[in-house]
Amino acid sequence: MRARSLVLGLLAAVACSGSATTGQATSEEDKSMSEKTYSRPDDEALRQKLTPLQWKVTQQDGTERPFSNEYWDNKRPGLYVDVVSGEPLFSSNEKYKSGTGWPSFWAPIEKENIVEREDRKLFMKRTEVRSKHGDSHLGHVFDDGPEPTGLRYCMNSASLRFIPVEELEAEGYGEYVKLFVGQ
């Protein structure tokens, strides 16, 4: 109850301050908060941390099954971070139902944490999406998404960790709470 009151108080303070809600840092304080350092643990630590599916997807460029993964139908507000490094990647605000069976987003929350590479596996040309600091395979991006970007970031749940909005502060992602004001 105390944590909920703290989050509600923080939401009210942010709402009254007139802060931007675009996900982009707007002040010097916001910029320094979004410049946290993230890194990939060594293989031994990762093998202990990740499930076999998470290892296969993030470290061996695997793909999980559609419609039976953890976040494909998640509707809760919150942040999606790299399961390997913790770097912020996507927000539920940009998540949409693509009908593919994987969590899909029309834009990343922190574009600088996304690396796109040409992928010619499976006899076709696609654009692979990886995390910058964790070098995790996340999924692929396609140009058949909704407005305003027209993009579909089709991600593997196994490469993501979801942090509900009410846990952002406690998990060290408090600067993102402002994105969910009024929801």
Residue frames relative to the residue before (quaternion, step in Angstrom):
aa qw qx qy qz dx dy dz
M 1.0000 0.0000 0.0000 0.0000 0.00 0.00 0.00
R 0.6423 0.5269 -0.3181 0.4567 3.57 1.01 -0.86
A 0.6513 0.5138 -0.3120 0.4631 3.59 0.97 -0.86
R 0.6385 0.5227 -0.3241 0.4627 3.58 1.01 -0.83
S 0.6441 0.5162 -0.3168 0.4673 3.59 0.98 -0.82
L 0.6337 0.5315 -0.3218 0.4609 3.56 1.04 -0.82
V 0.6627 0.4980 -0.2992 0.4726 3.59 0.92 -0.91
L 0.6617 0.5017 -0.3104 0.4627 3.60 0.90 -0.89
G 0.6402 0.5201 -0.3164 0.4685 3.57 1.04 -0.78
L 0.6508 0.5095 -0.3003 0.4761 3.55 1.00 -0.85
L 0.6347 0.5242 -0.3228 0.4671 3.59 0.99 -0.82
A 0.6617 0.5024 -0.3070 0.4643 3.57 0.92 -0.88
A 0.6527 0.5142 -0.3180 0.4566 3.59 0.96 -0.84
V 0.6612 0.4954 -0.3060 0.4731 3.57 0.94 -0.85
A 0.6397 0.5323 -0.3278 0.4472 3.59 0.94 -0.85
C 0.7002 0.4668 -0.2725 0.4665 3.58 0.96 -0.82
S 0.6423 0.5571 -0.3320 0.4085 3.59 1.14 -0.51
G 0.4186 -0.7278 0.4551 0.2963 3.57 1.24 -0.31
S 0.2805 0.7787 -0.5168 0.2189 3.61 1.16 0.48
A 0.5495 -0.5945 0.4748 0.3451 3.52 -1.21 0.58
T 0.2255 -0.7807 0.5689 0.1268 3.56 -1.15 0.60
T 0.3942 0.7499 -0.4533 0.2771 3.57 1.08 0.64
G 0.5348 -0.6183 0.4213 0.3927 3.58 1.21 -0.23
Q 0.6292 0.5041 -0.3427 0.4823 3.59 1.23 -0.12
A 0.5128 -0.6317 0.4795 0.3286 3.56 -1.03 0.80
T 0.1563 -0.8237 0.5420 0.0576 3.57 -0.85 0.97
S 0.7632 0.2575 -0.1784 0.5651 3.61 1.12 -0.37
E 0.6726 -0.4736 0.3573 0.4423 3.57 -1.26 0.21
E 0.6308 0.5284 -0.3348 0.4591 3.60 1.03 -0.75
D 0.6522 0.5046 -0.3136 0.4709 3.60 0.93 -0.88
K 0.6449 0.5299 -0.3304 0.4406 3.59 0.93 -0.88
S 0.6862 0.4730 -0.3046 0.4610 3.61 0.86 -0.89
M 0.6312 0.5300 -0.3398 0.4530 3.60 1.08 -0.63
S 0.7115 0.4449 -0.2698 0.4723 3.60 0.97 -0.76
E 0.6354 0.5219 -0.3331 0.4615 3.60 1.23 -0.07
K 0.1970 0.7763 -0.5644 0.2000 3.58 0.99 0.79
T 0.4203 -0.6943 0.5138 0.2780 3.55 -1.15 0.45
Y 0.0761 -0.7711 0.6321 0.0000 3.52 -1.00 0.96
S 0.0238 0.8102 -0.5851 0.0278 3.57 -1.05 0.67
R 0.5095 -0.6196 0.5104 0.3097 3.51 -1.35 0.36
P 0.3894 -0.6992 0.5423 0.2558 3.61 -0.78 0.95
D 0.6037 -0.5485 0.4081 0.4100 3.61 -1.19 0.29
D 0.7236 -0.4756 0.2930 0.4054 3.55 -1.27 0.44
E 0.6495 0.5264 -0.3295 0.4387 3.59 0.91 -0.85
A 0.6681 0.4852 -0.2942 0.4812 3.58 0.91 -0.90
L 0.6515 0.5214 -0.3132 0.4534 3.58 1.00 -0.82
R 0.6455 0.5222 -0.3277 0.4507 3.59 0.95 -0.82
Q 0.6591 0.4861 -0.3041 0.4866 3.58 1.11 -0.61
K 0.6930 0.4972 -0.2608 0.4523 3.57 1.07 -0.78
L 0.7712 0.3940 -0.1857 0.4642 3.57 0.85 -0.99
T 0.4810 -0.6026 0.5420 0.3344 3.54 -1.25 0.50
P 0.6633 -0.4870 0.3554 0.4434 3.63 -1.17 0.25
L 0.6490 0.5025 -0.3279 0.4678 3.63 0.98 -0.72
Q 0.6404 0.5147 -0.3297 0.4651 3.60 0.93 -0.82
W 0.6323 0.5203 -0.3264 0.4721 3.61 1.00 -0.81
K 0.6700 0.5128 -0.3030 0.4431 3.58 0.83 -1.00
V 0.6983 0.4676 -0.2738 0.4678 3.59 0.88 -0.93
T 0.7741 0.3974 -0.2178 0.4419 3.60 0.63 -1.09
Q 0.7854 0.3527 -0.1705 0.4791 3.58 0.97 -0.83
Q 0.7729 0.2928 -0.1611 0.5394 3.58 1.19 -0.50
D 0.5059 -0.6993 0.3871 0.3242 3.59 1.26 0.52
G 0.2851 0.7875 -0.4960 0.2293 3.56 1.05 0.77
T 0.2674 -0.7212 0.6098 0.1910 3.51 -1.40 0.01
E 0.3448 -0.7353 0.5466 0.2044 3.55 -0.91 0.93
R 0.6343 -0.5379 0.3964 0.3887 3.55 -1.27 0.30
P 0.4606 -0.6704 0.4976 0.3014 3.60 -1.02 0.72
F 0.8425 0.2455 -0.1959 0.4376 3.53 -1.36 0.49
S 0.7380 0.3379 -0.2468 0.5293 3.63 1.17 0.09
N 0.5218 0.6145 -0.4215 0.4152 3.57 1.17 0.55
E 0.7347 -0.5173 0.2516 0.3596 3.52 -1.23 0.57
Y 0.8383 0.2672 -0.1059 0.4633 3.62 0.78 -0.92
W 0.3842 0.7576 -0.4818 0.2153 3.62 1.16 -0.08
D 0.7953 0.2363 -0.1171 0.5459 3.59 1.06 -0.71
N 0.3394 0.7497 -0.4987 0.2720 3.59 1.21 0.42
K 0.1176 -0.8188 0.5611 0.0318 3.59 -0.75 1.05
R 0.4637 0.6949 -0.4414 0.3274 3.60 1.25 0.02
P 0.4663 -0.6583 0.4983 0.3175 3.61 -1.06 0.63
G 0.3900 0.7096 -0.5261 0.2600 3.54 -1.00 0.84
L 0.5704 -0.5958 0.4800 0.2988 3.48 -1.43 -0.19
Y 0.2263 -0.7410 0.6175 0.1356 3.56 -1.12 0.76
V 0.0557 -0.8063 0.5888 -0.0139 3.57 -0.70 1.12
D 0.6218 -0.5220 0.4237 0.4017 3.55 -1.29 0.36
V 0.4545 -0.7037 0.4811 0.2585 3.59 -0.76 1.06
V 0.6596 0.5139 -0.3003 0.4590 3.61 1.16 -0.54
S 0.8394 0.2159 -0.0712 0.4936 3.58 0.64 -1.14
G 0.4454 -0.6943 0.4557 0.3346 3.60 1.14 -0.52
E 0.4546 0.6957 -0.4643 0.3062 3.59 1.19 -0.03
P 0.4996 -0.6690 0.4618 0.2993 3.62 -0.94 0.90
L 0.1243 -0.8255 0.5501 0.0223 3.56 -0.87 1.01
F 0.8220 -0.0293 0.0903 0.5616 3.58 0.69 -1.11
S 0.2835 -0.7250 0.6050 0.1675 3.53 -1.31 0.51
S 0.5710 -0.5820 0.4488 0.3658 3.55 -1.17 0.54
N 0.5479 0.6263 -0.3931 0.3912 3.60 1.20 -0.39
E 0.7453 0.3546 -0.1980 0.5288 3.59 1.15 -0.58
K 0.4831 0.6501 -0.4352 0.3932 3.59 1.29 0.19
Y 0.0306 0.7964 -0.6034 0.0260 3.57 -1.05 0.72
K 0.5398 -0.6116 0.4765 0.3278 3.54 -1.28 0.42
S 0.1340 -0.8359 0.5313 0.0331 3.56 -0.29 1.30
G 0.4470 -0.6996 0.4469 0.3332 3.57 1.22 -0.36
T 0.5434 0.6488 -0.3838 0.3694 3.60 1.28 0.06
G 0.4857 -0.6673 0.4365 0.3581 3.59 1.17 -0.49
W 0.6737 0.3799 -0.2950 0.5611 3.57 1.30 0.22
P 0.5725 -0.5629 0.4359 0.4067 3.61 -1.12 0.44
S 0.0648 -0.8096 0.5831 -0.0193 3.55 -0.83 1.06
F 0.1058 -0.7864 0.6086 -0.0004 3.53 -1.04 0.90
W 0.3982 -0.7239 0.5055 0.2489 3.58 -1.10 0.63
A 0.7904 0.0312 -0.0416 0.6104 3.60 1.31 -0.10
P 0.4536 -0.6438 0.5264 0.3206 3.59 -1.16 0.51
I 0.5238 -0.6258 0.4724 0.3329 3.56 -1.21 0.46
E 0.7699 0.1288 -0.0628 0.6218 3.58 1.12 -0.69
K 0.2965 -0.8010 0.4972 0.1524 3.58 0.02 1.31
E 0.6484 0.5401 -0.3275 0.4250 3.59 1.03 -0.72
N 0.6491 0.4997 -0.3255 0.4722 3.63 1.23 -0.22
I 0.6376 0.5051 -0.3078 0.4936 3.59 1.33 0.05
V 0.0940 -0.7584 0.6436 0.0418 3.55 -1.02 0.92
E 0.1549 -0.7853 0.5948 0.0741 3.57 -0.87 0.97
R 0.0345 -0.7973 0.6020 -0.0273 3.55 -0.95 0.99
E 0.5161 -0.6088 0.4945 0.3441 3.54 -1.15 0.60
D 0.0889 -0.7787 0.6210 0.0045 3.56 -1.00 0.96
R 0.0693 -0.8171 0.5723 0.0047 3.60 -0.60 1.14
K 0.3455 0.7230 -0.5197 0.2965 3.60 1.16 0.50
L 0.7973 0.2939 -0.2351 0.4718 3.56 -1.27 0.38
F 0.5721 -0.6531 0.3550 0.3466 3.58 1.15 0.69
M 0.6819 0.3935 -0.3193 0.5275 3.58 1.03 0.72
K 0.4423 -0.6656 0.5308 0.2820 3.55 -1.26 0.38
R 0.0761 0.7750 -0.6209 0.0902 3.56 -0.75 1.12
T 0.3866 -0.6812 0.5564 0.2773 3.55 -1.32 0.08
E 0.2726 -0.7662 0.5685 0.1247 3.53 -0.55 1.25
V 0.2150 -0.7461 0.6171 0.1275 3.57 -1.18 0.69
R 0.0140 -0.7827 0.6213 -0.0359 3.56 -0.87 1.07
S 0.4804 -0.6215 0.5147 0.3436 3.56 -1.23 0.36
K 0.5564 -0.6500 0.4108 0.3150 3.56 -0.99 0.86
H 0.7938 0.3472 -0.1733 0.4684 3.58 0.68 -1.07
G 0.7210 0.4159 -0.2445 0.4973 3.59 1.03 -0.70
D 0.2407 -0.7908 0.5066 0.2450 3.56 1.28 -0.46
S 0.3114 0.7577 -0.5034 0.2748 3.57 1.08 0.78
H 0.4103 -0.6343 0.5859 0.2935 3.54 -1.12 0.69
L 0.1734 -0.8114 0.5551 0.0585 3.58 -0.71 1.12
G 0.6870 -0.3764 0.3115 0.5379 3.57 0.96 -0.91
H 0.5314 -0.5983 0.4811 0.3580 3.57 -1.08 -0.81
V 0.2762 -0.7248 0.6014 0.1915 3.54 -1.28 0.40
F 0.1164 -0.7872 0.6056 0.0102 3.54 -1.02 0.98
D 0.4469 -0.7068 0.4852 0.2555 3.59 -1.19 0.47
D 0.5412 0.6128 -0.4107 0.4036 3.59 1.08 0.69
G 0.4110 0.7330 -0.4472 0.3064 3.57 1.16 0.61
P 0.6630 -0.5181 0.3688 0.3950 3.56 -1.32 0.02
E 0.6145 -0.4814 0.4542 0.4293 3.53 -1.37 0.09
P 0.5739 -0.0633 -0.8028 -0.1489 1.62 -2.29 0.85
T 0.6727 0.5250 -0.3140 0.4162 3.66 1.14 -0.26
G 0.3362 -0.7422 0.5072 0.2807 3.58 1.08 -0.67
L 0.5882 0.5865 -0.3522 0.4313 3.57 1.32 0.17
R 0.1461 -0.7459 0.6415 0.1039 3.54 -1.29 0.52
Y 0.1413 -0.7548 0.6390 0.0459 3.52 -0.46 1.28
C 0.0945 -0.8126 0.5750 -0.0118 3.55 -0.20 1.35
M 0.0536 -0.8587 0.5076 -0.0468 3.56 -0.13 1.36
N 0.4430 -0.6353 0.5587 0.2965 3.54 -1.32 0.38
S 0.4840 -0.6578 0.4920 0.3016 3.59 -0.85 0.90
A 0.6338 0.5687 -0.3286 0.4086 3.59 1.03 -0.80
S 0.6732 0.4718 -0.3037 0.4817 3.61 1.18 -0.35
L 0.7033 0.4572 -0.2382 0.4894 3.57 1.30 -0.20
R 0.1458 -0.7086 0.6731 0.1533 3.50 -1.37 0.36
F 0.2661 -0.7732 0.5594 0.1355 3.56 -0.81 1.03
I 0.0995 -0.7695 0.6294 0.0431 3.55 -0.97 0.93
P 0.3616 -0.7429 0.5182 0.2209 3.62 -0.48 1.16
V 0.6511 -0.5547 0.3524 0.3798 3.57 -1.09 0.72
E 0.6774 0.5042 -0.3083 0.4379 3.61 0.96 -0.76
E 0.7061 0.4225 -0.2638 0.5033 3.62 1.26 -0.18
L 0.4030 0.7500 -0.4584 0.2549 3.60 1.25 -0.08
E 0.6638 0.5102 -0.3094 0.4510 3.59 0.82 -0.95
A 0.6966 0.4800 -0.2733 0.4579 3.59 0.79 -1.01
E 0.7006 0.4605 -0.2575 0.4804 3.60 1.13 -0.66
G 0.5855 -0.6174 0.3573 0.3851 3.60 1.28 0.03
Y 0.6159 0.5281 -0.3444 0.4724 3.57 1.26 0.37
G 0.1647 0.8522 -0.4822 0.1189 3.59 1.13 0.63
E 0.6012 0.5841 -0.3660 0.4043 3.60 1.10 -0.59
Y 0.6648 0.5080 -0.3025 0.4567 3.61 1.23 -0.34
V 0.4331 0.7125 -0.4574 0.3091 3.61 1.22 -0.15
K 0.6175 0.5905 -0.3390 0.3939 3.58 1.03 -0.81
L 0.5910 0.5943 -0.3618 0.4081 3.59 1.18 -0.49
F 0.7438 0.4127 -0.2008 0.4859 3.57 1.19 -0.52
V 0.3394 0.7420 -0.5034 0.2842 3.59 1.24 0.28
G 0.8113 0.2531 -0.2031 0.4863 3.55 -0.92 0.94
Q 0.6084 0.5401 -0.3685 0.4498 3.58 1.23 0.16
